[in-house]
Amino acid sequence: MSLGALPPVPTDPADVRPGSGDGGPRPASLPLRTSGSGTAEPRGDRVFRGLSVSAGVALLLLIVAIALFLVVRAVPALRADTAGFLSSTGWDPNALPPRFGIVALAFGTVLSSLLALAMALPVALGVALFISHYAPRRIAGPLGYVVDLLAAVPSVVFGLWGISYLNVPLAGVSRFLAEHLGWFPLFARAADDVYTRSLFLASVVLAIMILPIIASLSREVFLQVPATNQEAALALGATRWEMVRTAVLPFARPGVIGATMLGLGRALGETIAVAIVLSPAFVVSLSVLQPNSGNTIAANIALAFAEASATGRGALIASGLVLFVITLLVNVVARAVVSRRREFTGGAL
């Protein structure tokens, strides 16, 4: 066949038809959904994306539903309250007329949780660094399992252990702190020189409870630090601690902050352990060594709900709403801090 017998090559894509120039029809291709960048998106990715979006939306709806439930159930009790809920320290919602306020409970909750975090965080980070960078492998593995097991112990066990074993020894520690650091408001001497079942004991129990959570998560974060960063620091002559300080901690800082906030959230919402070890009182006091030095929202709900009247249950639900808001604010602040730190770590973690 001569060159003049060849069919002309179409220049316009619209001129191309099935069967033109090849002697037969061409199979039609299946349409593929494209993503925003114009590339084809497989069906599995579309299904996974839909499930992920559905899970996120369901979680948001669940949070909104919980908040609405708390608000609806708390409004009648707040209307019946004859004292300022946000300014009063007393708690007597079963009286006629009912009088209750959230100041003392919120103060005790935040103070005990922050004190527990201050005691647990340095120890947890030390344990995590020892397991990830200092301990031999034959010791690091079993020690990591023990830390994870400690995080799974029920809170009631911690409460019983605290009241049965820690109560008396910590009374001596509290007396020592009052004698030598009594000038500091947190460690002011107790009026009757009794130091059992105090907010300090509750804080120590909370610290022991949140320590394995922070240590376990921080250990996993430290293990994700690229080996090249650590080897580069060592190659430049850094010691083991200098390598940890310059290569490990900056990379892992967002993850450590997230683990810390998770531990703080656990301390804020802990119920049974605090209810067992604490001698409740509705006062605002910076002194954590003496008994009857405070109470927490969660512990008060656990102790008072069974004998509460209708207004009393509404008051407890109102206090639960305050705890819900506090926990939500803690998580929002944690996410903001982590997002801000990611800007300086190149999006690590």
C-alpha positions as CSV (number, residue, x, y, z in Angstrom):
1,M,0.0,0.0,0.0
2,S,1.4,3.4,-0.9
3,L,1.8,6.3,1.5
4,G,-1.1,8.1,-0.2
5,A,-3.5,5.3,0.8
6,L,-2.9,5.9,4.6
7,P,-5.8,7.5,6.4
8,P,-5.3,11.1,7.5
9,V,-4.3,11.6,11.1
10,P,-6.9,13.6,12.9
11,T,-5.6,16.7,14.6
12,D,-8.8,17.4,16.7
13,P,-9.4,14.9,19.6
14,A,-13.1,15.3,18.9
15,D,-12.6,13.8,15.5
16,V,-11.4,10.5,17.0
17,R,-14.2,7.9,16.9
18,P,-14.3,4.3,18.0
19,G,-13.2,2.1,15.1
20,S,-11.6,4.9,13.0
21,G,-8.3,3.9,11.4
22,D,-7.9,0.5,13.2
23,G,-10.6,-1.6,11.5
24,G,-12.7,-2.2,14.6
25,P,-14.4,-0.7,17.6
26,R,-12.4,0.2,20.7
27,P,-13.6,-0.8,24.1
28,A,-14.9,2.1,26.2
29,S,-12.8,2.8,29.3
30,L,-14.5,2.8,32.7
31,P,-14.7,6.3,34.3
32,L,-12.5,6.8,37.3
33,R,-13.3,9.4,40.0
34,T,-10.5,11.9,40.3
35,S,-9.4,13.6,43.4
36,G,-8.9,17.4,43.8
37,S,-5.4,17.1,42.2
38,G,-6.8,15.5,39.1
39,T,-5.4,12.0,39.7
40,A,-7.6,8.9,39.8
41,E,-8.8,7.9,43.2
42,P,-9.2,4.1,43.8
43,R,-12.5,2.8,45.1
44,G,-10.8,1.6,48.3
45,D,-9.6,5.1,49.1
46,R,-13.0,6.5,48.6
47,V,-14.5,4.0,51.0
48,F,-11.9,4.6,53.6
49,R,-12.3,8.4,53.2
50,G,-16.0,8.0,53.7
51,L,-15.7,5.9,56.8
52,S,-13.1,8.3,58.3
53,V,-15.4,11.3,57.7
54,S,-18.3,9.4,59.1
55,A,-16.4,8.5,62.2
56,G,-15.3,12.1,62.7
57,V,-18.8,13.4,62.3
58,A,-20.2,10.8,64.6
59,L,-17.7,11.7,67.3
60,L,-18.6,15.4,67.0
61,L,-22.3,14.6,67.2
62,L,-21.6,12.5,70.3
63,I,-19.8,15.3,72.0
64,V,-22.6,17.7,71.2
65,A,-25.2,15.2,72.4
66,I,-23.4,14.9,75.8
67,A,-23.1,18.6,76.1
68,L,-26.8,19.1,75.4
69,F,-27.8,16.4,77.9
70,L,-25.7,18.1,80.6
71,V,-27.1,21.5,79.8
72,V,-30.8,20.3,79.7
73,R,-30.5,18.4,83.0
74,A,-28.6,21.1,84.8
75,V,-30.8,24.1,84.0
76,P,-33.6,23.3,86.4
77,A,-31.2,22.9,89.3
78,L,-29.3,26.1,88.4
79,R,-32.6,28.0,88.4
80,A,-33.5,26.6,91.9
81,D,-30.1,27.5,93.3
82,T,-30.3,30.4,95.7
83,A,-26.5,30.9,95.8
84,G,-24.2,31.8,93.0
85,F,-23.2,28.7,91.2
86,L,-20.1,30.2,89.8
87,S,-19.2,32.2,92.9
88,S,-20.2,30.2,95.9
89,T,-18.1,27.6,97.7
90,G,-20.8,25.7,99.7
91,W,-22.6,22.6,98.5
92,D,-26.0,21.8,99.9
93,P,-28.3,21.1,96.9
94,N,-30.7,18.9,99.0
95,A,-31.6,21.7,101.4
96,L,-34.7,23.9,101.2
97,P,-33.9,26.2,99.5
98,P,-31.0,24.6,97.7
99,R,-27.6,26.3,97.9
100,F,-24.6,25.1,96.0
101,G,-21.6,26.5,94.1
102,I,-18.8,25.1,92.0
103,V,-15.8,27.2,93.1
104,A,-14.4,24.9,95.8
105,L,-14.9,21.7,93.7
106,A,-13.3,23.3,90.6
107,F,-10.4,24.7,92.6
108,G,-9.7,21.3,94.3
109,T,-10.0,19.5,90.9
110,V,-7.5,21.8,89.1
111,L,-5.1,22.1,92.1
112,S,-4.8,18.3,92.7
113,S,-4.4,17.6,89.0
114,L,-1.7,20.2,88.5
115,L,0.1,19.0,91.6
116,A,-0.1,15.4,90.4
117,L,1.2,16.4,87.0
118,A,4.1,18.3,88.5
119,M,5.1,15.2,90.4
120,A,4.5,12.6,87.6
121,L,5.9,14.4,84.6
122,P,9.7,14.5,85.5
123,V,9.6,10.8,86.6
124,A,7.7,9.7,83.6
125,L,10.1,11.4,81.2
126,G,13.0,9.9,83.0
127,V,11.5,6.4,82.8
128,A,10.7,6.9,79.1
129,L,14.2,8.1,78.3
130,F,15.8,5.3,80.3
131,I,13.8,2.6,78.5
132,S,14.4,4.1,75.0
133,H,18.0,5.3,75.1
134,Y,19.8,4.1,78.2
135,A,18.7,0.7,79.3
136,P,20.1,-2.5,77.7
137,R,17.6,-4.2,75.4
138,R,17.2,-7.2,77.7
139,I,16.1,-4.8,80.4
140,A,14.2,-2.3,78.3
141,G,11.7,-4.8,77.0
142,P,10.5,-6.2,80.3
143,L,10.5,-2.8,81.9
144,G,8.3,-1.4,79.2
145,Y,5.9,-4.2,79.7
146,V,5.7,-3.4,83.4
147,V,5.0,0.3,82.7
148,D,2.3,-0.7,80.3
149,L,0.8,-3.1,82.9
150,L,0.8,-0.4,85.6
151,A,-1.3,1.8,83.3
152,A,-3.9,-1.0,83.2
153,V,-4.4,-1.3,87.0
154,P,-8.0,-0.3,87.9
155,S,-8.3,3.0,89.8
156,V,-10.1,1.4,92.7
157,V,-6.9,-0.6,93.4
158,F,-4.9,2.6,93.5
159,G,-7.4,4.1,95.9
160,L,-7.4,1.1,98.3
161,W,-3.6,1.0,98.1
162,G,-3.3,4.7,98.8
163,I,-5.6,4.7,101.9
164,S,-4.2,1.4,103.3
165,Y,-0.5,1.9,102.6
166,L,0.4,5.5,101.6
167,N,-1.7,7.3,104.1
168,V,0.5,6.8,107.2
169,P,3.9,7.1,105.5
170,L,2.9,10.3,103.6
171,A,1.7,11.8,106.9
172,G,5.3,11.9,108.0
173,V,6.4,13.4,104.7
174,S,3.6,16.0,105.0
175,R,4.8,16.9,108.5
176,F,8.4,17.3,107.3
177,L,7.3,19.6,104.5
178,A,5.2,21.6,106.9
179,E,8.1,22.0,109.3
180,H,10.7,23.0,106.6
181,L,8.6,24.6,103.9
182,G,5.7,25.9,105.9
183,W,6.4,29.4,104.6
184,F,5.1,28.3,101.2
185,P,1.3,28.4,101.0
186,L,1.0,24.9,99.6
187,F,2.8,23.4,102.6
188,A,1.3,25.4,105.4
189,R,1.1,23.6,108.8
190,A,-2.2,21.9,109.6
191,A,-4.1,23.5,112.5
192,D,-4.3,20.3,114.6
193,D,-1.0,18.8,113.3
194,V,-2.9,16.0,111.5
195,Y,-1.8,15.2,108.0
196,T,-3.8,12.1,106.9
197,R,-6.3,11.9,104.0
198,S,-5.3,15.2,102.6
199,L,-5.3,16.7,99.1
200,F,-1.6,15.9,99.0
201,L,-2.3,12.2,99.4
202,A,-4.9,12.4,96.6
203,S,-2.3,14.2,94.4
204,V,0.3,11.5,95.0
205,V,-2.2,8.8,94.1
206,L,-3.1,10.7,91.0
207,A,0.5,11.1,90.1
208,I,1.1,7.4,90.4
209,M,-1.9,6.7,88.2
210,I,-1.0,9.1,85.4
211,L,2.8,8.3,85.4
212,P,2.6,5.1,83.3
213,I,0.3,6.8,80.7
214,I,2.8,9.7,80.2
215,A,5.8,7.3,80.3
216,S,4.4,4.8,77.9
217,L,3.4,7.4,75.3
218,S,6.6,9.4,75.7
219,R,8.6,6.2,75.2
220,E,6.9,5.5,71.9
221,V,7.5,9.0,70.8
222,F,11.2,8.8,71.7
223,L,11.6,5.6,69.7
224,Q,10.3,7.3,66.6
225,V,13.1,9.8,66.5
226,P,15.1,9.2,63.3
227,A,18.3,7.3,63.9
228,T,20.1,9.6,61.5
229,N,19.5,12.6,63.8
230,Q,20.9,10.8,66.8
231,E,23.9,9.4,64.8
232,A,24.7,12.9,63.4
233,A,24.8,14.4,66.9
234,L,27.1,11.6,68.2
235,A,29.3,11.9,65.1
236,L,29.8,15.6,66.0
237,G,31.1,14.6,69.4
238,A,28.0,15.0,71.5
239,T,27.6,12.9,74.7
240,R,24.6,10.7,75.2
241,W,22.8,13.4,77.2
242,E,23.7,16.1,74.6
243,M,22.4,13.9,71.9
244,V,19.1,13.4,73.8
245,R,18.8,17.2,74.5
246,T,19.6,18.4,71.0
247,A,18.2,15.6,68.7
248,V,15.6,13.6,70.7
249,L,13.7,16.1,72.8
250,P,13.1,18.8,70.1
251,F,11.8,16.2,67.7
252,A,9.6,14.5,70.4
253,R,8.3,17.7,72.0
254,P,4.8,17.7,70.3
255,G,4.3,14.0,71.3
256,V,5.4,14.6,74.9
257,I,3.0,17.6,75.2
258,G,0.2,15.4,73.9
259,A,1.0,12.6,76.4
260,T,1.2,15.2,79.2
261,M,-2.2,16.6,78.4
262,L,-3.7,13.1,78.2
263,G,-2.3,12.4,81.6
264,L,-3.7,15.7,82.9
265,G,-7.1,14.8,81.5
266,R,-7.0,11.5,83.3
267,A,-6.2,13.2,86.6
268,L,-9.0,15.8,86.1
269,G,-11.6,13.1,85.6
270,E,-10.5,10.5,88.2
271,T,-13.3,9.5,90.5
272,I,-13.0,6.4,92.7
273,A,-9.4,6.7,93.8
274,V,-9.8,10.3,94.9
275,A,-13.1,9.5,96.6
276,I,-11.4,6.7,98.7
277,V,-8.3,8.6,99.8
278,L,-9.7,12.1,100.2
279,S,-11.5,13.6,103.2
280,P,-13.9,15.9,101.4
281,A,-14.5,19.5,102.3
282,F,-16.0,22.4,100.3
283,V,-13.4,25.0,101.0
284,V,-10.9,26.9,98.9
285,S,-7.5,26.5,100.5
286,L,-4.0,26.5,99.0
287,S,-2.7,24.3,101.8
288,V,-2.8,20.7,100.6
289,L,-1.3,19.0,103.6
290,Q,-4.1,19.2,106.1
291,P,-7.2,17.0,106.0
292,N,-10.5,18.6,104.9
293,S,-8.5,20.7,102.5
294,G,-10.7,20.3,99.4
295,N,-12.6,18.0,97.1
296,T,-12.9,17.3,93.4
297,I,-15.8,17.4,91.1
298,A,-15.6,13.7,90.0
299,A,-15.2,12.4,93.6
300,N,-18.2,14.5,94.8
301,I,-20.4,13.1,92.1
302,A,-19.5,9.6,93.0
303,L,-20.1,10.1,96.7
304,A,-23.3,12.2,96.6
305,F,-25.2,10.9,93.6
306,A,-26.9,7.9,95.4
307,E,-28.5,10.1,98.1
308,A,-29.2,13.1,96.0
309,S,-32.7,14.5,95.5
310,A,-33.9,15.6,92.1
311,T,-32.4,19.0,92.5
312,G,-29.3,17.4,94.0
313,R,-28.8,15.2,90.9
314,G,-29.3,18.3,88.7
315,A,-26.6,20.1,90.7
316,L,-24.2,17.2,90.3
317,I,-24.9,17.1,86.6
318,A,-24.2,20.9,86.5
319,S,-20.9,20.2,88.2
320,G,-20.2,17.5,85.6
321,L,-20.9,20.1,82.9
322,V,-18.1,22.3,84.4
323,L,-15.7,19.3,84.4
324,F,-16.7,18.7,80.8
325,V,-15.8,22.3,79.9
326,I,-12.5,22.2,81.8
327,T,-11.5,18.9,80.1
328,L,-12.5,20.3,76.7
329,L,-10.4,23.5,77.3
330,V,-7.4,21.4,78.3
331,N,-7.6,19.4,75.1
332,V,-8.1,22.5,72.9
333,V,-5.0,24.1,74.5
334,A,-3.0,20.9,74.0
335,R,-3.9,20.7,70.4
336,A,-3.0,24.4,69.9
337,V,0.3,23.9,71.6
338,V,1.1,20.8,69.6
339,S,0.1,22.4,66.3
340,R,2.3,25.4,67.1
341,R,5.3,23.2,68.0
342,R,4.9,21.3,64.7
343,E,5.8,24.5,62.8
344,F,9.2,24.4,64.4
345,T,9.8,20.6,64.1
346,G,9.1,20.3,60.4
347,G,5.8,18.6,60.9
348,A,7.3,15.8,63.0
349,L,4.7,13.6,64.7
